[in-house]
Amino acid sequence: MSSSFKKLAVAVGAAAIVVSTPVAGAWAADEVSGDASGKRLQTQSATQGEQHPARHAQGEEQRTVARTVGAGIIDGEEWSVTLQFYPAVPEGFPTVDRTSGFGDSRPENPSLLCQRVFIGGVQVDHQAGPWAGCAVVDGRDDFVQGAGLHGLTDKGTSGTRIFVGNPASGTATARLTLDGGTVRTAGVVTLPGTSYRAFALPIADGETIASVDTFDGQGNRLTHETYWD
């Protein structure tokens, strides 16, 4: 079970914990994309030079993009969080969920954003089917913010959990402080070509959050939350 998609989750273990966050600007190994080399087509005429960029832009708009937000080991189990954006809502997505987005809005340009959380090889909320963790958004630049704890039991309130945050634009890092004083940090990962971003941190069974803070690229604190216990 899990909290809602617009909530974030953090997890930390009493044993050794490994947290891996992709370096800003780097493509994750499982990212879905075309040629990421940045090379452009060379043209021989003015007409061709005008046509090729248009085709390239169209291909970018139609491309599904995925990126690993964070991954590691907690309570002896592997965990990971992945964001995936579909420019058009896939045919297999339930029809009943296609007409509204976050906050019951009605997107003019419906797309699909998925935030998939795995703990020990099991997807959180997998009981909901193949589209668990997915919701309709309004194109590539919708406004999606929130945070939540995600776990396989008790709706993320106990056991091994992952804290996933979808922060505001300009957020660079997040810091999780536990009641015992342990501090864990993660960088914010943005899906290329979109406004969607997230960070993820693990919390071990029995650990309690004291606070969650976010910072901009200059280290200025943007938010401070203390109600995640």
Buried (B, 14 or more C-beta within 10 A) or exposed (E): BBBEBBBBBBBBBEEEBEBEBBEEEEBBEEBEBEEEEEEEEEEEEEEEEEEBEEEBEEEBEEBBBBBBBBBBBBBEBEBBBBBBBBBEBEEEBEEEBEEBBBEEEEBEEBBBBBBBBBBEEEBBBEEBEEBBBBBBBBBBEBEBBBBBBBBBEEBBEEBBBBBBBBBEEEBBBBBBBBEEEEEBBBBBBBBBBBBBBBBBBBBBBEBEBBBBBBBBEEEEEBBEEEEBE
